Amino acid sequence: MAFDAVLVVSVLGVAAWTVAARDTFAAVVGFIAFGLLLALVWVRLAAPDVALTEAALGSGLTGGLLLAASTRLGRAGMTAASETPGSILRLAAVVVCAFVAAGLVALLLLLPEPAPTLATQAAANIAATGLLNPVTAVLMAFRAIDTLLEVVVLLVALLGMWSLAPDRLWGGLPRGSGLSDPDGLLTFVAQLLVPVGILVGIHIFWIGSVAPGGEFQGATILAAMWILTAVAGLVDAPATSRPWLRLLLVAGPAVFFAIGLAGFAIAGSFLAYPPSYAKLLILTIEIPVTLSIAAMLALLVAGPPEREPQR
């Protein structure tokens, strides 16, 4: 109980400090710390799948994206005084946040007893998916459309970031951020850690059907390994015009959508799986989705094209 109380106070304190921080870099560091504390909260709530996702995506990769954004803002110079929000706008933001918080509290307090749930029906039909991990089964069977849309949102976000590049750079390469010292410590760490990290990412993905893990967590680790090799100068970001890269990005959503459409013919509805082929079809979806997500996350961190397209 004492640990939980300290954890709650820490989460609230870091959250308040992150919101109140005036420095961008400090706010990002606070956000990363907040995500790691939330991962501990999910562990204490016996939700290891959510804890893994929060640590990998919510804190790790999103924190990296925010760090990159704060670096770009620092290079761009200080915010113009005319762009600083005024007192009225700040007060309006506080009021809106207070109303949203009050609404969420009211919804929780007004829930009927017992609260409505489909957990019983879902648990009774999980065996038909062939998956032993209930979280993966729910995400790939009962909430498969949500999972598909999450992958599509990532792809749209990447395309939106690429669209920020000038027309003359479209199809080019992200900026070169790698180090040039082949004998440096970071290069040695990357050469040592990346092979192990790739194996860990594949393992986390593969055990997702029977234990905490899955495609998003595994893809995040794979993306992190590529980012490490790029920062160490071992690889360069590919040109966004490469056909194989664009095929890799759309392969996951395309296979997901194609199997969903096939569900009309083989099971009578979109993304419906025949019980005898459910696990095989889910695995067929997850492999390309994992690779696509890993590529999307890595390219989001790499940033928009800033160098001329390769001729």
FITITOR-42364 format. One line per field, with one value per residue (C-alpha): residue number from 1; residue in one letter; x, y, z. Coordinates in steps of 0.25 Angstrom, whole numbers, plus 5000, padded with zeros to 4 digits. Layout:
REM FITITOR-42364
num: (NUM; ...)
residu: (a; ...)
X: (X; ...)
Y: (Y; ...)
Z: (Z; ...)
This chain:
REM FITITOR-42364
num: (1; 2; 3; 4; 5; 6; 7; 8; 9; 10; 11; 12; 13; 14; 15; 16; 17; 18; 19; 20; 21; 22; 23; 24; 25; 26; 27; 28; 29; 30; 31; 32; 33; 34; 35; 36; 37; 38; 39; 40; 41; 42; 43; 44; 45; 46; 47; 48; 49; 50; 51; 52; 53; 54; 55; 56; 57; 58; 59; 60; 61; 62; 63; 64; 65; 66; 67; 68; 69; 70; 71; 72; 73; 74; 75; 76; 77; 78; 79; 80; 81; 82; 83; 84; 85; 86; 87; 88; 89; 90; 91; 92; 93; 94; 95; 96; 97; 98; 99; 100; 101; 102; 103; 104; 105; 106; 107; 108; 109; 110; 111; 112; 113; 114; 115; 116; 117; 118; 119; 120; 121; 122; 123; 124; 125; 126; 127; 128; 129; 130; 131; 132; 133; 134; 135; 136; 137; 138; 139; 140; 141; 142; 143; 144; 145; 146; 147; 148; 149; 150; 151; 152; 153; 154; 155; 156; 157; 158; 159; 160; 161; 162; 163; 164; 165; 166; 167; 168; 169; 170; 171; 172; 173; 174; 175; 176; 177; 178; 179; 180; 181; 182; 183; 184; 185; 186; 187; 188; 189; 190; 191; 192; 193; 194; 195; 196; 197; 198; 199; 200; 201; 202; 203; 204; 205; 206; 207; 208; 209; 210; 211; 212; 213; 214; 215; 216; 217; 218; 219; 220; 221; 222; 223; 224; 225; 226; 227; 228; 229; 230; 231; 232; 233; 234; 235; 236; 237; 238; 239; 240; 241; 242; 243; 244; 245; 246; 247; 248; 249; 250; 251; 252; 253; 254; 255; 256; 257; 258; 259; 260; 261; 262; 263; 264; 265; 266; 267; 268; 269; 270; 271; 272; 273; 274; 275; 276; 277; 278; 279; 280; 281; 282; 283; 284; 285; 286; 287; 288; 289; 290; 291; 292; 293; 294; 295; 296; 297; 298; 299; 300; 301; 302; 303; 304; 305; 306; 307; 308; 309; 310; 311)
residu: (m; a; f; d; a; v; l; v; v; s; v; l; g; v; a; a; w; t; v; a; a; r; d; t; f; a; a; v; v; g; f; i; a; f; g; l; l; l; a; l; v; w; v; r; l; a; a; p; d; v; a; l; t; e; a; a; l; g; s; g; l; t; g; g; l; l; l; a; a; s; t; r; l; g; r; a; g; m; t; a; a; s; e; t; p; g; s; i; l; r; l; a; a; v; v; v; c; a; f; v; a; a; g; l; v; a; l; l; l; l; l; p; e; p; a; p; t; l; a; t; q; a; a; a; n; i; a; a; t; g; l; l; n; p; v; t; a; v; l; m; a; f; r; a; i; d; t; l; l; e; v; v; v; l; l; v; a; l; l; g; m; w; s; l; a; p; d; r; l; w; g; g; l; p; r; g; s; g; l; s; d; p; d; g; l; l; t; f; v; a; q; l; l; v; p; v; g; i; l; v; g; i; h; i; f; w; i; g; s; v; a; p; g; g; e; f; q; g; a; t; i; l; a; a; m; w; i; l; t; a; v; a; g; l; v; d; a; p; a; t; s; r; p; w; l; r; l; l; l; v; a; g; p; a; v; f; f; a; i; g; l; a; g; f; a; i; a; g; s; f; l; a; y; p; p; s; y; a; k; l; l; i; l; t; i; e; i; p; v; t; l; s; i; a; a; m; l; a; l; l; v; a; g; p; p; e; r; e; p; q; r)
X: (5000; 5011; 5018; 5005; 5002; 5016; 5014; 5001; 5007; 5019; 5010; 5002; 5014; 5021; 5009; 5007; 5021; 5021; 5009; 5015; 5029; 5033; 5045; 5041; 5053; 5049; 5034; 5038; 5047; 5035; 5026; 5036; 5037; 5022; 5020; 5030; 5022; 5009; 5016; 5018; 5004; 4999; 5008; 5002; 4988; 4993; 4992; 5006; 5002; 4997; 5010; 5019; 5011; 5012; 5027; 5030; 5021; 5015; 5028; 5040; 5037; 5027; 5038; 5048; 5039; 5036; 5051; 5054; 5043; 5049; 5062; 5056; 5049; 5062; 5069; 5057; 5059; 5050; 5035; 5030; 5023; 5011; 5010; 5010; 4996; 4989; 4983; 4969; 4973; 4980; 4968; 4959; 4968; 4968; 4953; 4951; 4961; 4953; 4940; 4946; 4951; 4938; 4931; 4940; 4938; 4923; 4923; 4930; 4921; 4908; 4912; 4901; 4903; 4908; 4916; 4912; 4922; 4925; 4936; 4928; 4924; 4938; 4944; 4935; 4939; 4954; 4957; 4951; 4963; 4974; 4981; 4984; 4987; 4973; 4978; 4983; 4971; 4962; 4970; 4971; 4957; 4947; 4953; 4961; 4955; 4961; 4974; 4974; 4970; 4982; 4991; 4985; 4986; 5001; 5002; 4994; 5003; 5016; 5010; 5006; 5020; 5026; 5017; 5024; 5036; 5038; 5033; 5048; 5051; 5039; 5044; 5058; 5065; 5063; 5075; 5087; 5088; 5098; 5112; 5124; 5134; 5134; 5142; 5133; 5126; 5112; 5116; 5121; 5109; 5100; 5108; 5107; 5092; 5085; 5086; 5081; 5070; 5065; 5064; 5056; 5047; 5044; 5042; 5032; 5024; 5024; 5020; 5008; 4998; 5001; 5007; 5009; 5014; 5010; 5012; 5012; 5022; 5031; 5031; 5035; 5047; 5051; 5049; 5057; 5069; 5068; 5069; 5081; 5088; 5085; 5089; 5102; 5105; 5104; 5092; 5086; 5071; 5066; 5060; 5045; 5044; 5049; 5038; 5042; 5040; 5027; 5023; 5027; 5019; 5006; 5008; 5003; 4990; 4988; 4988; 4980; 4969; 4970; 4967; 4956; 4949; 4952; 4944; 4931; 4933; 4938; 4931; 4920; 4925; 4937; 4949; 4942; 4951; 4946; 4950; 4959; 4967; 4966; 4980; 4987; 4979; 4983; 4998; 4997; 4992; 5002; 5015; 5014; 5007; 5019; 5029; 5020; 5019; 5034; 5037; 5026; 5031; 5046; 5043; 5034; 5047; 5056; 5047; 5043; 5052; 5063; 5072; 5071; 5065; 5075; 5077)
Y: (5000; 5010; 5007; 5010; 5023; 5027; 5023; 5031; 5044; 5042; 5041; 5053; 5061; 5058; 5061; 5074; 5078; 5074; 5083; 5094; 5093; 5105; 5099; 5090; 5080; 5079; 5077; 5065; 5059; 5060; 5053; 5042; 5040; 5041; 5030; 5021; 5023; 5020; 5007; 5003; 5007; 4997; 4986; 4988; 4987; 4973; 4978; 4975; 4976; 4991; 4993; 4988; 4997; 5009; 5007; 5004; 5014; 5024; 5027; 5021; 5024; 5036; 5042; 5041; 5048; 5059; 5060; 5061; 5072; 5080; 5080; 5085; 5096; 5100; 5101; 5109; 5120; 5125; 5126; 5140; 5148; 5149; 5134; 5133; 5129; 5141; 5140; 5138; 5127; 5120; 5122; 5116; 5104; 5102; 5103; 5093; 5083; 5084; 5081; 5069; 5064; 5066; 5059; 5047; 5047; 5048; 5036; 5027; 5031; 5029; 5015; 5005; 4994; 4985; 4992; 4988; 4978; 4968; 4961; 4949; 4947; 4950; 4940; 4930; 4931; 4934; 4919; 4920; 4929; 4919; 4930; 4928; 4943; 4949; 4963; 4959; 4951; 4963; 4973; 4963; 4958; 4966; 4979; 4976; 4988; 4997; 4991; 4993; 5007; 5009; 5004; 5013; 5025; 5023; 5022; 5035; 5042; 5038; 5043; 5056; 5058; 5055; 5065; 5076; 5075; 5085; 5080; 5079; 5069; 5060; 5046; 5050; 5045; 5050; 5058; 5051; 5050; 5039; 5040; 5038; 5032; 5017; 5014; 5022; 5016; 5018; 5010; 4999; 4999; 4998; 4987; 4979; 4982; 4983; 4968; 4964; 4975; 4969; 4956; 4962; 4969; 4956; 4949; 4959; 4959; 4944; 4941; 4951; 4940; 4933; 4943; 4959; 4964; 4966; 4973; 4988; 4985; 4976; 4986; 4997; 4990; 4987; 5002; 5005; 4996; 5003; 5017; 5013; 5008; 5021; 5030; 5022; 5024; 5010; 5012; 5023; 5026; 5021; 5031; 5032; 5029; 5015; 5005; 4994; 5004; 5009; 4994; 4991; 5003; 4998; 4983; 4982; 4990; 4984; 4970; 4973; 4980; 4968; 4958; 4966; 4967; 4952; 4950; 4953; 4941; 4931; 4935; 4945; 4958; 4967; 4962; 4949; 4937; 4923; 4916; 4905; 4916; 4927; 4926; 4924; 4937; 4945; 4941; 4945; 4958; 4961; 4958; 4969; 4978; 4977; 4980; 4992; 4998; 4997; 5004; 5015; 5017; 5018; 5027; 5036; 5038; 5040; 5052; 5058; 5058; 5069; 5064; 5063; 5051; 5041; 5040)
Z: (5000; 5003; 4990; 4983; 4990; 4987; 4972; 4971; 4977; 4968; 4956; 4960; 4963; 4950; 4942; 4949; 4947; 4932; 4929; 4937; 4931; 4923; 4916; 4904; 4907; 4922; 4918; 4909; 4920; 4929; 4919; 4918; 4933; 4934; 4923; 4931; 4944; 4937; 4932; 4947; 4950; 4939; 4945; 4959; 4952; 4947; 4932; 4927; 4912; 4914; 4923; 4911; 4901; 4910; 4913; 4898; 4891; 4901; 4907; 4899; 4884; 4886; 4896; 4885; 4875; 4885; 4887; 4872; 4871; 4883; 4876; 4863; 4871; 4878; 4864; 4859; 4870; 4881; 4879; 4875; 4885; 4876; 4876; 4892; 4897; 4905; 4918; 4913; 4904; 4916; 4925; 4914; 4913; 4928; 4928; 4917; 4924; 4937; 4930; 4923; 4936; 4943; 4932; 4932; 4948; 4946; 4936; 4945; 4957; 4949; 4943; 4946; 4956; 4951; 4940; 4926; 4920; 4909; 4916; 4919; 4904; 4900; 4909; 4905; 4890; 4892; 4890; 4875; 4872; 4875; 4884; 4898; 4901; 4904; 4900; 4887; 4884; 4887; 4879; 4867; 4867; 4875; 4873; 4860; 4852; 4863; 4862; 4846; 4848; 4858; 4847; 4837; 4846; 4847; 4832; 4830; 4841; 4833; 4820; 4827; 4832; 4819; 4813; 4821; 4812; 4801; 4787; 4782; 4793; 4792; 4791; 4797; 4809; 4824; 4829; 4833; 4848; 4849; 4856; 4847; 4857; 4854; 4867; 4876; 4888; 4882; 4870; 4878; 4887; 4874; 4868; 4881; 4885; 4872; 4869; 4883; 4881; 4868; 4875; 4887; 4877; 4869; 4882; 4888; 4875; 4875; 4889; 4888; 4885; 4898; 4907; 4909; 4896; 4881; 4868; 4874; 4885; 4876; 4865; 4874; 4879; 4864; 4861; 4873; 4868; 4854; 4861; 4869; 4857; 4849; 4861; 4862; 4847; 4843; 4833; 4826; 4825; 4812; 4801; 4803; 4788; 4789; 4784; 4794; 4805; 4801; 4799; 4813; 4818; 4812; 4813; 4827; 4825; 4811; 4816; 4828; 4819; 4809; 4819; 4825; 4812; 4810; 4823; 4815; 4806; 4816; 4829; 4826; 4831; 4830; 4838; 4842; 4843; 4841; 4855; 4848; 4841; 4851; 4857; 4843; 4838; 4850; 4849; 4834; 4838; 4849; 4842; 4831; 4841; 4850; 4839; 4834; 4848; 4851; 4838; 4841; 4855; 4850; 4839; 4848; 4857; 4845; 4840; 4827; 4815; 4816; 4805; 4790; 4784; 4779; 4764)
